[in-house]
Amino acid sequence: MSSSEDQNTKQQEQFSGKPSKETVAYKFWQEFQEERKDIQKSIDDLSTKSKSLITKLCEEILVRINLLEKKTTDATIYLPSYDQRQSILQIRALVEELNVKKAEIAPKSKFSFKSRKPNVISGNGGGGATEAENKKESNITTTPSTTATESTSSIINENFQVITLNNKQNSYLAVNSYLSSPTNDSTKIMDFHLSSLQNCFINLVSKSITIGAIHIKGLKNCVILAGPVNSSILIYDCENCVFVVACHQFRMHTSKQMIIYLHATSHPIIEDCDKIKFAPYTLSISGLDEMFEAAKLDQKNNKYDTVEDFNWLRQQASPHWNLLEEKYLRKDWPLINIDDSELKNVLCEILEQSI
């Protein structure tokens, strides 16, 4: 709102004796954002809470989200349509993040018919038996473990793996290094958790798997190539990276100076981000059509250029993102192993050309 418009609004309020719709809408939006950020903090803090409290805390957070949604519904009589839509999107994002967090840390059931060996792989490239695997199989499981690795031990499908790659620098990381043969003809499904990586090239392209989801946090000067993702990609705290990804839902928070080559079947969401460039997904390999089909992604429906910026509610375009100019589009991506002597040059060439 310009200073002249603001002055006119104040004059109208003085004459009418009641606040204008614009003033009420602005006040609502301030209160909405304060509550939304407080709920988001509560969701983030769940990782620090006792596992025995997780279910109760999640229920309390969901009550708060429902109340925020009710307040938004009540406010539609004076909220502009654009603000209404943004409110709904942000509430949906809260619900999804709560579900993701709960799935990650909620305690396992204390009883099961038979314990099964989880297929969990850490970033060191080795299998390694977990504590759960070393325990004798029994009709009664042990008390849930509290270690980070064993928090994923609720995964019991032998064709489903969670791969965690963290605390690495100057490395070429490829999904093929972590593949093991499935026990039957079912498709191998993998989730990836990437964190605290610097100067790394991460190649998650493989026709042998379907990616379930990717969670990314704290990457700097990295390149990610990924095949189609069956659900969502969630990104936090990244800087000076190039990601080539396809998914149903894309959300990025607290990141800057990024190039995202994206195929998304819903509106991408950014928050607290700056200097972000979006481009269409340009990965081209044989069998890509089948990979899109396995991930249930519609190749004809790409909303990469309809980004929703939660920090920008005006009708004008957000200053925090724009589209990569066509002359800078990259279509040739290195998909073969990159040795240590070449890694630095490859990263520099991609990052400096793109950003």
LINBEL-V210252 format. One record per helix or strand. SS is the DSSP state (~ for helix, > for strand). FROM is the first residue (numbers start at 1). TO is the last residue. Records with the same first field share a line. If there is no record, write none. Layout:
SS: FROM-TO ; FROM-TO
This chain:
~: 3-16 ; 21-48 ; 51-77 ; 81-105 ; 131-134 ; 149-152 ; 175-178 ; 288-294 ; 326-328 ; 340-354
>: 111-111 ; 120-121 ; 140-140 ; 160-169 ; 172-174 ; 188-198 ; 201-204 ; 209-220 ; 223-229 ; 232-236 ; 239-247 ; 249-253 ; 256-264 ; 269-271 ; 274-280 ; 308-309 ; 321-323
